[in-house]
Amino acid sequence: MTTHSSVSDLPTTTRAIAALSAGPVDADSSFAAVDIALPAPGPHDLLVEVRAVSVNPVDIKVRTAFGAAEAPKVLGFDAAGVVVAIGSEVSAFSVGDEVYYAGSIARNGANADHHLVDERITGHKPRSLDFAAAAAVPLTTLTAWESLFERMALRKDSTDTVLVMAGAGGVGSMAIQLARQLTGATVIATASREESAAWAESLGAHHVVNHHALRDDLRKVAPGGVNRILSPFSLGNVQTYADVMAVHGQVVAIDEPAGLDTLPLKAKSQTWHWELMFTRPLFDPESTAQREILDEAARLFDAGVLKSTLTRKLTPITPETLREAHRAVEGSTMVGKIVVAKE
């Protein structure tokens, strides 16, 4: 770890892995090592020496659709590393602290040697997790936490039935654990492959159903209908959700299908919520809620209540390893999370 004693001692550039133009995963321009400018930390910024990053569907979306004026585009919205410098108003961290975070989509991502991130959306890394295991969880933990406890308003004494679609995915893997460990809800996960079903069960799902036979399978385990649905894949599913949910049921969707029609929910007075974990960094930058969530999650990881969803690790952080990680996420068969670590 390199520490810096003064602003004048800080690096002004950093090596990053960036997309030079929007394109498919195998295009030469999709992953390239570049040097980018590294501004001095803002008042609430941490300068982090990045040790590991993870790949999420948002990385794929941005890589394939950003404008030419944004190039080179540095991705990476999950990271773990060590603080090497702090801004003038930072109050929650010191140089040398180990951190984990998802960052903001409005700034450069963390696929770089050094990265600037706001302290208010940064958590203290769980002591029990190494950098790779920690980098696997910030974005999905924040998404699942906000979905369950803010959008669905689940509590410790909640007895709702919660359906977690794509239970073996990144967000699903965290949502199963949080709902099972921190609420009284009955947790039902969807999975279509034996490997995915076994993973969902290992994380605490009470029941696992096949999403290809959702109506029939749910009748067997939740004959009265489910109360809450976490949906990462909503296109074509609204009518099904309306059918399998109880009166006044709620859907929390984390995707954004074009032209989505939610009218089928009206008959049972069901509601549709959106969850975007970048909302706070984008529109409520003064909030420390995400730091508080990540710090509480760290305590739960260290207590053994939660476990990292890391299932595959690549090293080191290069264009080639990041391309391989993006290819795995695009394949839509990932169980858990893939991480690219410095070592």
SVG drawing of the C-alpha trace seen along z (x, -y; Angstrom):
<svg xmlns="http://www.w3.org/2000/svg" viewBox="-60 -20 65 50">
<polyline fill="none" stroke="black" stroke-width="0.4" points="0.0,0.0 1.2,-3.5 0.2,-6.3 0.4,-10.0 1.3,-12.6 0.2,-15.7 -1.9,-16.8 1.2,-17.6 2.3,-14.0 -0.9,-12.5 -0.8,-10.8 -2.3,-12.8 -3.0,-9.9 -3.8,-6.2 -3.9,-3.1 -7.4,-2.0 -9.1,0.6 -11.6,-1.3 -13.9,-0.8 -12.7,-3.0 -16.1,-2.8 -19.4,-1.1 -19.5,2.4 -19.7,6.2 -17.6,8.0 -15.2,9.4 -14.4,6.1 -10.8,5.0 -12.0,1.5 -14.2,2.8 -11.3,3.4 -8.0,1.5 -5.4,0.3 -5.2,-3.5 -3.9,-6.2 -6.6,-8.6 -6.5,-11.8 -6.9,-11.5 -8.2,-14.7 -7.3,-15.6 -9.9,-14.2 -12.9,-16.4 -14.0,-17.4 -15.8,-14.1 -13.7,-11.9 -11.5,-8.9 -8.7,-7.9 -8.7,-4.1 -6.0,-1.8 -8.2,0.8 -7.5,4.5 -10.5,6.2 -13.6,5.4 -16.7,7.3 -18.8,7.2 -22.6,6.6 -25.2,6.4 -24.9,2.6 -21.4,2.9 -22.7,4.7 -25.4,2.1 -23.1,-0.8 -20.3,0.8 -22.6,1.5 -24.5,-1.9 -22.3,-4.9 -21.8,-7.8 -18.6,-8.6 -18.1,-11.8 -17.8,-9.7 -14.8,-7.6 -12.6,-6.3 -15.3,-4.8 -14.1,-3.2 -16.5,-0.7 -16.6,1.2 -19.3,0.6 -18.2,2.9 -14.8,2.5 -12.7,3.2 -9.4,1.6 -7.4,-0.5 -7.7,-4.3 -4.5,-6.1 -5.7,-9.7 -8.8,-11.6 -10.6,-14.8 -10.6,-17.8 -14.0,-17.1 -13.8,-13.3 -14.9,-12.3 -15.6,-8.5 -12.4,-7.2 -8.6,-7.4 -5.7,-6.6 -5.1,-2.8 -8.7,-1.9 -10.0,1.1 -13.2,0.2 -15.8,1.7 -18.4,-0.1 -20.5,-0.3 -19.7,-3.9 -21.7,-6.1 -22.6,-5.7 -22.0,-9.4 -18.3,-9.0 -15.5,-6.8 -15.8,-3.2 -13.3,-1.3 -11.5,0.7 -8.3,-1.2 -5.3,-1.2 -6.7,-4.2 -10.2,-5.3 -12.1,-8.3 -15.3,-7.6 -17.5,-9.6 -17.1,-8.5 -20.9,-8.8 -21.5,-5.8 -18.5,-3.8 -18.5,-1.1 -15.8,0.3 -14.8,3.7 -15.8,6.7 -12.8,7.8 -13.6,11.5 -13.6,11.2 -10.6,10.8 -10.7,8.1 -12.1,10.5 -14.9,11.7 -15.8,8.2 -15.8,6.8 -18.5,9.3 -21.2,7.8 -21.6,4.0 -23.9,3.3 -26.1,6.4 -26.3,5.9 -27.4,2.3 -29.9,3.3 -31.4,6.1 -31.4,4.2 -33.2,1.2 -35.6,3.4 -36.6,5.5 -36.4,3.0 -37.2,-0.3 -39.5,0.5 -41.2,3.6 -40.9,2.3 -40.1,5.8 -39.2,6.0 -38.0,8.6 -41.5,9.6 -42.8,9.7 -44.5,12.9 -45.0,12.2 -44.2,14.6 -41.4,13.2 -40.7,14.4 -37.1,13.8 -36.8,14.2 -33.4,15.4 -32.5,16.6 -28.9,17.6 -28.1,14.2 -26.1,11.6 -29.1,9.6 -31.1,12.7 -28.3,14.3 -28.2,11.4 -32.0,11.0 -32.5,14.6 -30.0,14.2 -31.3,10.9 -34.9,11.9 -34.2,15.3 -31.9,14.0 -33.4,10.6 -37.2,11.2 -39.8,13.8 -40.8,14.0 -41.2,17.2 -38.6,17.0 -39.3,18.6 -36.6,18.4 -36.8,19.3 -34.2,21.4 -34.3,23.6 -31.0,25.6 -30.0,28.0 -26.9,26.0 -28.9,22.8 -31.5,24.4 -28.9,26.0 -27.2,22.5 -30.5,20.8 -31.3,23.5 -27.8,23.2 -28.4,19.4 -31.7,20.1 -34.6,20.2 -37.5,22.1 -38.6,23.2 -37.2,23.2 -39.5,23.2 -38.9,23.3 -39.6,20.0 -40.7,21.8 -43.6,23.3 -44.1,20.4 -47.9,20.5 -48.1,24.3 -45.1,24.5 -46.3,21.5 -49.8,23.0 -48.1,25.9 -45.9,23.8 -48.0,20.6 -51.6,21.4 -52.7,18.1 -50.4,16.1 -47.1,14.3 -47.1,10.9 -43.8,9.5 -41.8,10.1 -38.3,9.0 -38.0,8.9 -34.7,8.5 -36.4,9.7 -39.8,8.1 -40.5,8.1 -43.4,10.4 -44.0,11.2 -46.4,8.6 -49.6,10.7 -47.9,13.6 -47.0,11.5 -50.6,10.2 -51.9,13.8 -49.5,15.2 -49.6,12.3 -52.2,11.9 -54.4,8.8 -52.3,5.7 -49.1,7.5 -46.0,5.6 -43.4,5.9 -40.0,4.3 -38.3,4.3 -34.6,3.6 -34.6,3.8 -36.0,1.3 -37.9,3.0 -39.1,0.6 -42.9,0.0 -43.8,2.0 -47.5,2.1 -48.4,2.6 -52.2,2.3 -52.7,6.0 -51.9,5.1 -54.9,2.8 -57.6,5.5 -56.1,6.6 -54.8,3.2 -51.2,4.4 -48.3,2.0 -45.1,1.7 -42.0,0.2 -38.6,-0.6 -35.3,-0.2 -32.0,-1.7 -29.2,-1.7 -27.6,-4.7 -30.5,-6.9 -28.9,-8.1 -25.5,-9.0 -27.2,-10.7 -30.0,-12.6 -29.3,-12.6 -25.5,-13.0 -25.6,-14.2 -27.2,-11.0 -25.0,-8.6 -27.7,-5.8 -25.6,-3.6 -22.5,-3.9 -24.7,-2.9 -26.2,0.1 -22.7,1.3 -21.3,0.9 -24.3,2.9 -23.8,5.5 -20.1,5.7 -21.1,6.5 -23.4,9.2 -20.7,10.7 -18.3,10.7 -20.9,12.3 -21.4,15.1 -25.0,14.1 -24.3,13.3 -21.8,14.9 -20.1,13.5 -21.6,14.6 -18.2,14.9 -18.1,18.0 -15.4,17.3 -12.2,15.2 -9.9,14.1 -6.5,12.4 -4.9,9.9 -7.0,6.9 -6.3,6.7 -8.3,6.2 -8.2,10.0 -9.6,10.9 -12.3,8.2 -13.3,9.3 -13.7,12.9 -15.7,11.7 -18.0,9.6 -18.5,12.7 -19.5,14.8 -22.1,12.2 -23.5,11.8 -24.0,15.6 -26.9,15.3 -25.9,18.6 -23.8,17.2 -24.4,18.6 -23.3,15.9 -20.7,13.3 -17.5,13.2 -14.6,11.0 -11.4,9.8 -8.7,9.2 -5.3,7.6 -3.7,10.8"/>
</svg>
